Amino acid sequence: MAMPIAVPRYTVDDIESWPDDGNRYELLDGVLLVTPSPGVPH
């Protein structure tokens, strides 16, 4: 039987406390999704 992996749960307060680094942060049921900012060719 496999052991489940513990995934940290984040809140909006967590994200707002981080410095702005140009990435887009989103929460989906407490799971953090990070999208890098577009590059120069974009």
C-alpha positions as protocol buffer text, in pm:
chain_id: "A"
residue {
  index: 1
  type: MET
  ca { x: 0 y: 0 z: 0 }
}
residue {
  index: 2
  type: ALA
  ca { x: 141 y: 338 z: -99 }
}
residue {
  index: 3
  type: MET
  ca { x: 179 y: 619 z: 150 }
}
residue {
  index: 4
  type: PRO
  ca { x: 14 y: 951 z: 54 }
}
residue {
  index: 5
  type: ILE
  ca { x: 240 y: 1249 z: -2 }
}
residue {
  index: 6
  type: ALA
  ca { x: 172 y: 1547 z: 225 }
}
residue {
  index: 7
  type: VAL
  ca { x: 111 y: 1858 z: 16 }
}
residue {
  index: 8
  type: PRO
  ca { x: 140 y: 2192 z: 198 }
}
residue {
  index: 9
  type: ARG
  ca { x: -179 y: 2400 z: 196 }
}
residue {
  index: 10
  type: TYR
  ca { x: -142 y: 2773 z: 137 }
}
residue {
  index: 11
  type: THR
  ca { x: -376 y: 3065 z: 198 }
}
residue {
  index: 12
  type: VAL
  ca { x: -421 y: 3402 z: 32 }
}
residue {
  index: 13
  type: ASP
  ca { x: -250 y: 3560 z: 334 }
}
residue {
  index: 14
  type: ASP
  ca { x: 57 y: 3341 z: 270 }
}
residue {
  index: 15
  type: ILE
  ca { x: 84 y: 3455 z: -91 }
}
residue {
  index: 16
  type: GLU
  ca { x: 30 y: 3822 z: -10 }
}
residue {
  index: 17
  type: SER
  ca { x: 316 y: 3811 z: 243 }
}
residue {
  index: 18
  type: TRP
  ca { x: 568 y: 3700 z: -23 }
}
residue {
  index: 19
  type: PRO
  ca { x: 772 y: 3963 z: -215 }
}
residue {
  index: 20
  type: ASP
  ca { x: 670 y: 4037 z: -574 }
}
residue {
  index: 21
  type: ASP
  ca { x: 905 y: 3840 z: -800 }
}
residue {
  index: 22
  type: GLY
  ca { x: 718 y: 3868 z: -1130 }
}
residue {
  index: 23
  type: ASN
  ca { x: 560 y: 3522 z: -1111 }
}
residue {
  index: 24
  type: ARG
  ca { x: 186 y: 3461 z: -1110 }
}
residue {
  index: 25
  type: TYR
  ca { x: 70 y: 3272 z: -800 }
}
residue {
  index: 26
  type: GLU
  ca { x: -269 y: 3099 z: -790 }
}
residue {
  index: 27
  type: LEU
  ca { x: -438 y: 2875 z: -536 }
}
residue {
  index: 28
  type: LEU
  ca { x: -651 y: 2576 z: -626 }
}
residue {
  index: 29
  type: ASP
  ca { x: -804 y: 2429 z: -310 }
}
residue {
  index: 30
  type: GLY
  ca { x: -496 y: 2541 z: -116 }
}
residue {
  index: 31
  type: VAL
  ca { x: -248 y: 2395 z: -368 }
}
residue {
  index: 32
  type: LEU
  ca { x: -2 y: 2651 z: -504 }
}
residue {
  index: 33
  type: LEU
  ca { x: 28 y: 2695 z: -882 }
}
residue {
  index: 34
  type: VAL
  ca { x: 311 y: 2914 z: -1014 }
}
residue {
  index: 35
  type: THR
  ca { x: 332 y: 3051 z: -1368 }
}
residue {
  index: 36
  type: PRO
  ca { x: 653 y: 3231 z: -1470 }
}
residue {
  index: 37
  type: SER
  ca { x: 628 y: 3573 z: -1628 }
}
residue {
  index: 38
  type: PRO
  ca { x: 653 y: 3586 z: -2009 }
}
residue {
  index: 39
  type: GLY
  ca { x: 1002 y: 3600 z: -2155 }
}
residue {
  index: 40
  type: VAL
  ca { x: 1151 y: 3854 z: -2396 }
}
residue {
  index: 41
  type: PRO
  ca { x: 1036 y: 3681 z: -2722 }
}
residue {
  index: 42
  type: HIS
  ca { x: 677 y: 3692 z: -2597 }
}
